[in-house]
Amino acid sequence: EFKRIPYKVKKINMYCYGQKEKWYLNKVSSGKLPAIELNGKIITESDNIITFLENEYGTLGSSLLSKDIGEVRNLEREIFRSWCNWLCRKSFSYLDLSFRKKKFRESICKLEKILSLSKTGFIDSPIHDSEKLEPGTGDIIFIPYMERMNASLSYYKGFDLRNSYPFIDRWLTLFENFSAYRGTQGDFHTHSHDLPPQMGGCFKDVNDQQISFSNLIDVGEGLGNLEFNQDIDLGYYAKFALKRVLKHKDNIINANPYEKDLFEESLRAALTHMITSEINEVPKKAATSINYLKNRISVPRDMPVISARILRQSLNKIESTNLNTKIDKIPEKHRYDQDPARFILKKRL
């Protein structure tokens, strides 16, 4: 996007969602992601892809092979390891837990310091005109996992990354200014529940803020500016969510295992509330089917962050009018319940 390179995206399953597409395995036998194809050549691994694109189209800021970006890459790996050690390993004592948190904070403070010294707010901006700022390779390296850290540490640890580190908050906000980033940005609900099967498990540090954050994420309210810090047109994003649901309405209804005969009426009530704020009563048994859908909106696959938040809030509003709701537990070992194969339109013969 930032280099204005023409491209076409094809979405591929991760194994935790279901089987990878056969055509993709024919091209990439290992099934690794990401991968690009250019002039018949397949390149896998993020660093290899960046290097290849730099050779073909020029660098975005500093080269991936430069000394400065090498140091940034080393810091990114250090922060990634400290995040994994805190999030994905069970602590058996308060001292162990405190040590893991301390190591993460020590690592993330190094990024905060780099950003505090940046005149642009980015790690490696190729442009210094304040009206045309763009991220560079150093920023692109960091953003995918920083986004996931922000979500997962809020949900599992009650850790407020953005308010704890103002220059990281500024950096994330700068990214959120770009449609190129917003088009790939996941939300807290998706990341929090998709990371456990990807990373082998995530462990909670139960505290008041963790309970509050995780509850707000689970019911669909979200965490406001901690998740997405931009002025937004709620009407536009509500209509976008409506359009996406209507496009896949039949498949959404058929994929829901609860009260199929009542679900469509409940879904209509939620969509009506989303657009008009009108609340219509739904049958008591229908709440579980609403909860099921709320838990399976995937961002950015299905819709943007704000569209998903608005839709979840409306689903939650309709669901909350009925307290007789069965527990719909989200799987932790896999996310086969999110397999998009059932939503792929079959080609007509």
Secondary structure, 3 states (H helix, E strand, C coil): CCCCCCCCCCCCCCCCCCCCCHHHHHHCCCCCCCEEEECCEEEECHHHHHHHHHHHHCCCCCCCCCHHHHHHHHHHHHHHHHHHHHHCCCCCCHHHHHHHHHHHHHHHHHHHHHHHCCCCCCCCCCCCCCCCCCCCHHHHHHHHHHHHHHHHHHHHHCCCHHHHCHHHHHHHHHHHCCHHHHCCCCCHHHHHHHHHHHHCCCCCCCCHHHHHHHHHHHHCCCCHHHCCCCCCCHHHHHHHHHHHHHHCHHHHHHHCCCCHHHHHHHHHHHHHHHHHCCCCCCCHHHHHHHHHHHCCCCCCCCCCHHHHHHHHHHHHHHHHCCCCCCCCCCCCCCCHHHCHHHHCCCCCC
